[in-house]
């Protein structure tokens, strides 16, 4: 979303032209001395995966970092907290009838791990506000509210957050053997007011997550 890109584009210098590929929009920029391909993927797993594959067809990044907003799943998470994912799983994948683990796509790993060096850099970052938590993220094509949150929490009791892009990006990065990290600001708590919380908090949530990502970039 534009709100999730804005914290970076606002700090960018030496910006190249905007380029549109399908639903994705990308721009090469310099942020604090780091050369970055800034991509707005669009919402959802397929949009995210397609955007990253398109970007990789034209560039050769050293790493992939996903950032933006997410819903909080853990009981200890609050709106405004920042989640740094150390593992990524699909909320909706269920091939358990064929002896796969819940969240596992057949033929693929149970989950995808964050790059240890990027994870360590994020752990050293100082966030401007909110608590920084490290743990599992899950992703799916459903916006999680009180209607469906109980099933997700039961299936993934250790998950801290849920969003609609991270795991797809992690899978593509895994397939291309690229280091990956996702950092998300919590914009809602997957409850009855999730939609309202989201619209009230997405700008601030994205800004807080961006602060951690900028620290990882050394910006």
Secondary structure, DSSP 4 states (H G I P E B T S, - for coil): -HHHHHHHHTT-BS----EEETTEEEEEEEETTEEEEEEE--SSHHHHHHHHHHHHTT---SEEEEEEEEEE-STT--TT-EEEEEEEEESS---GGGTPPTTPPTTS-SSEEPPHHHHHHHHH---SSS-EEEEEEEE-SS---TTTHHHHHHH-TTEEEEESSHHHHHHHHHHTT-EEEEEEEEEE-SSTTHHHHHHHHHHHHHHHHHHHHHHHHT-
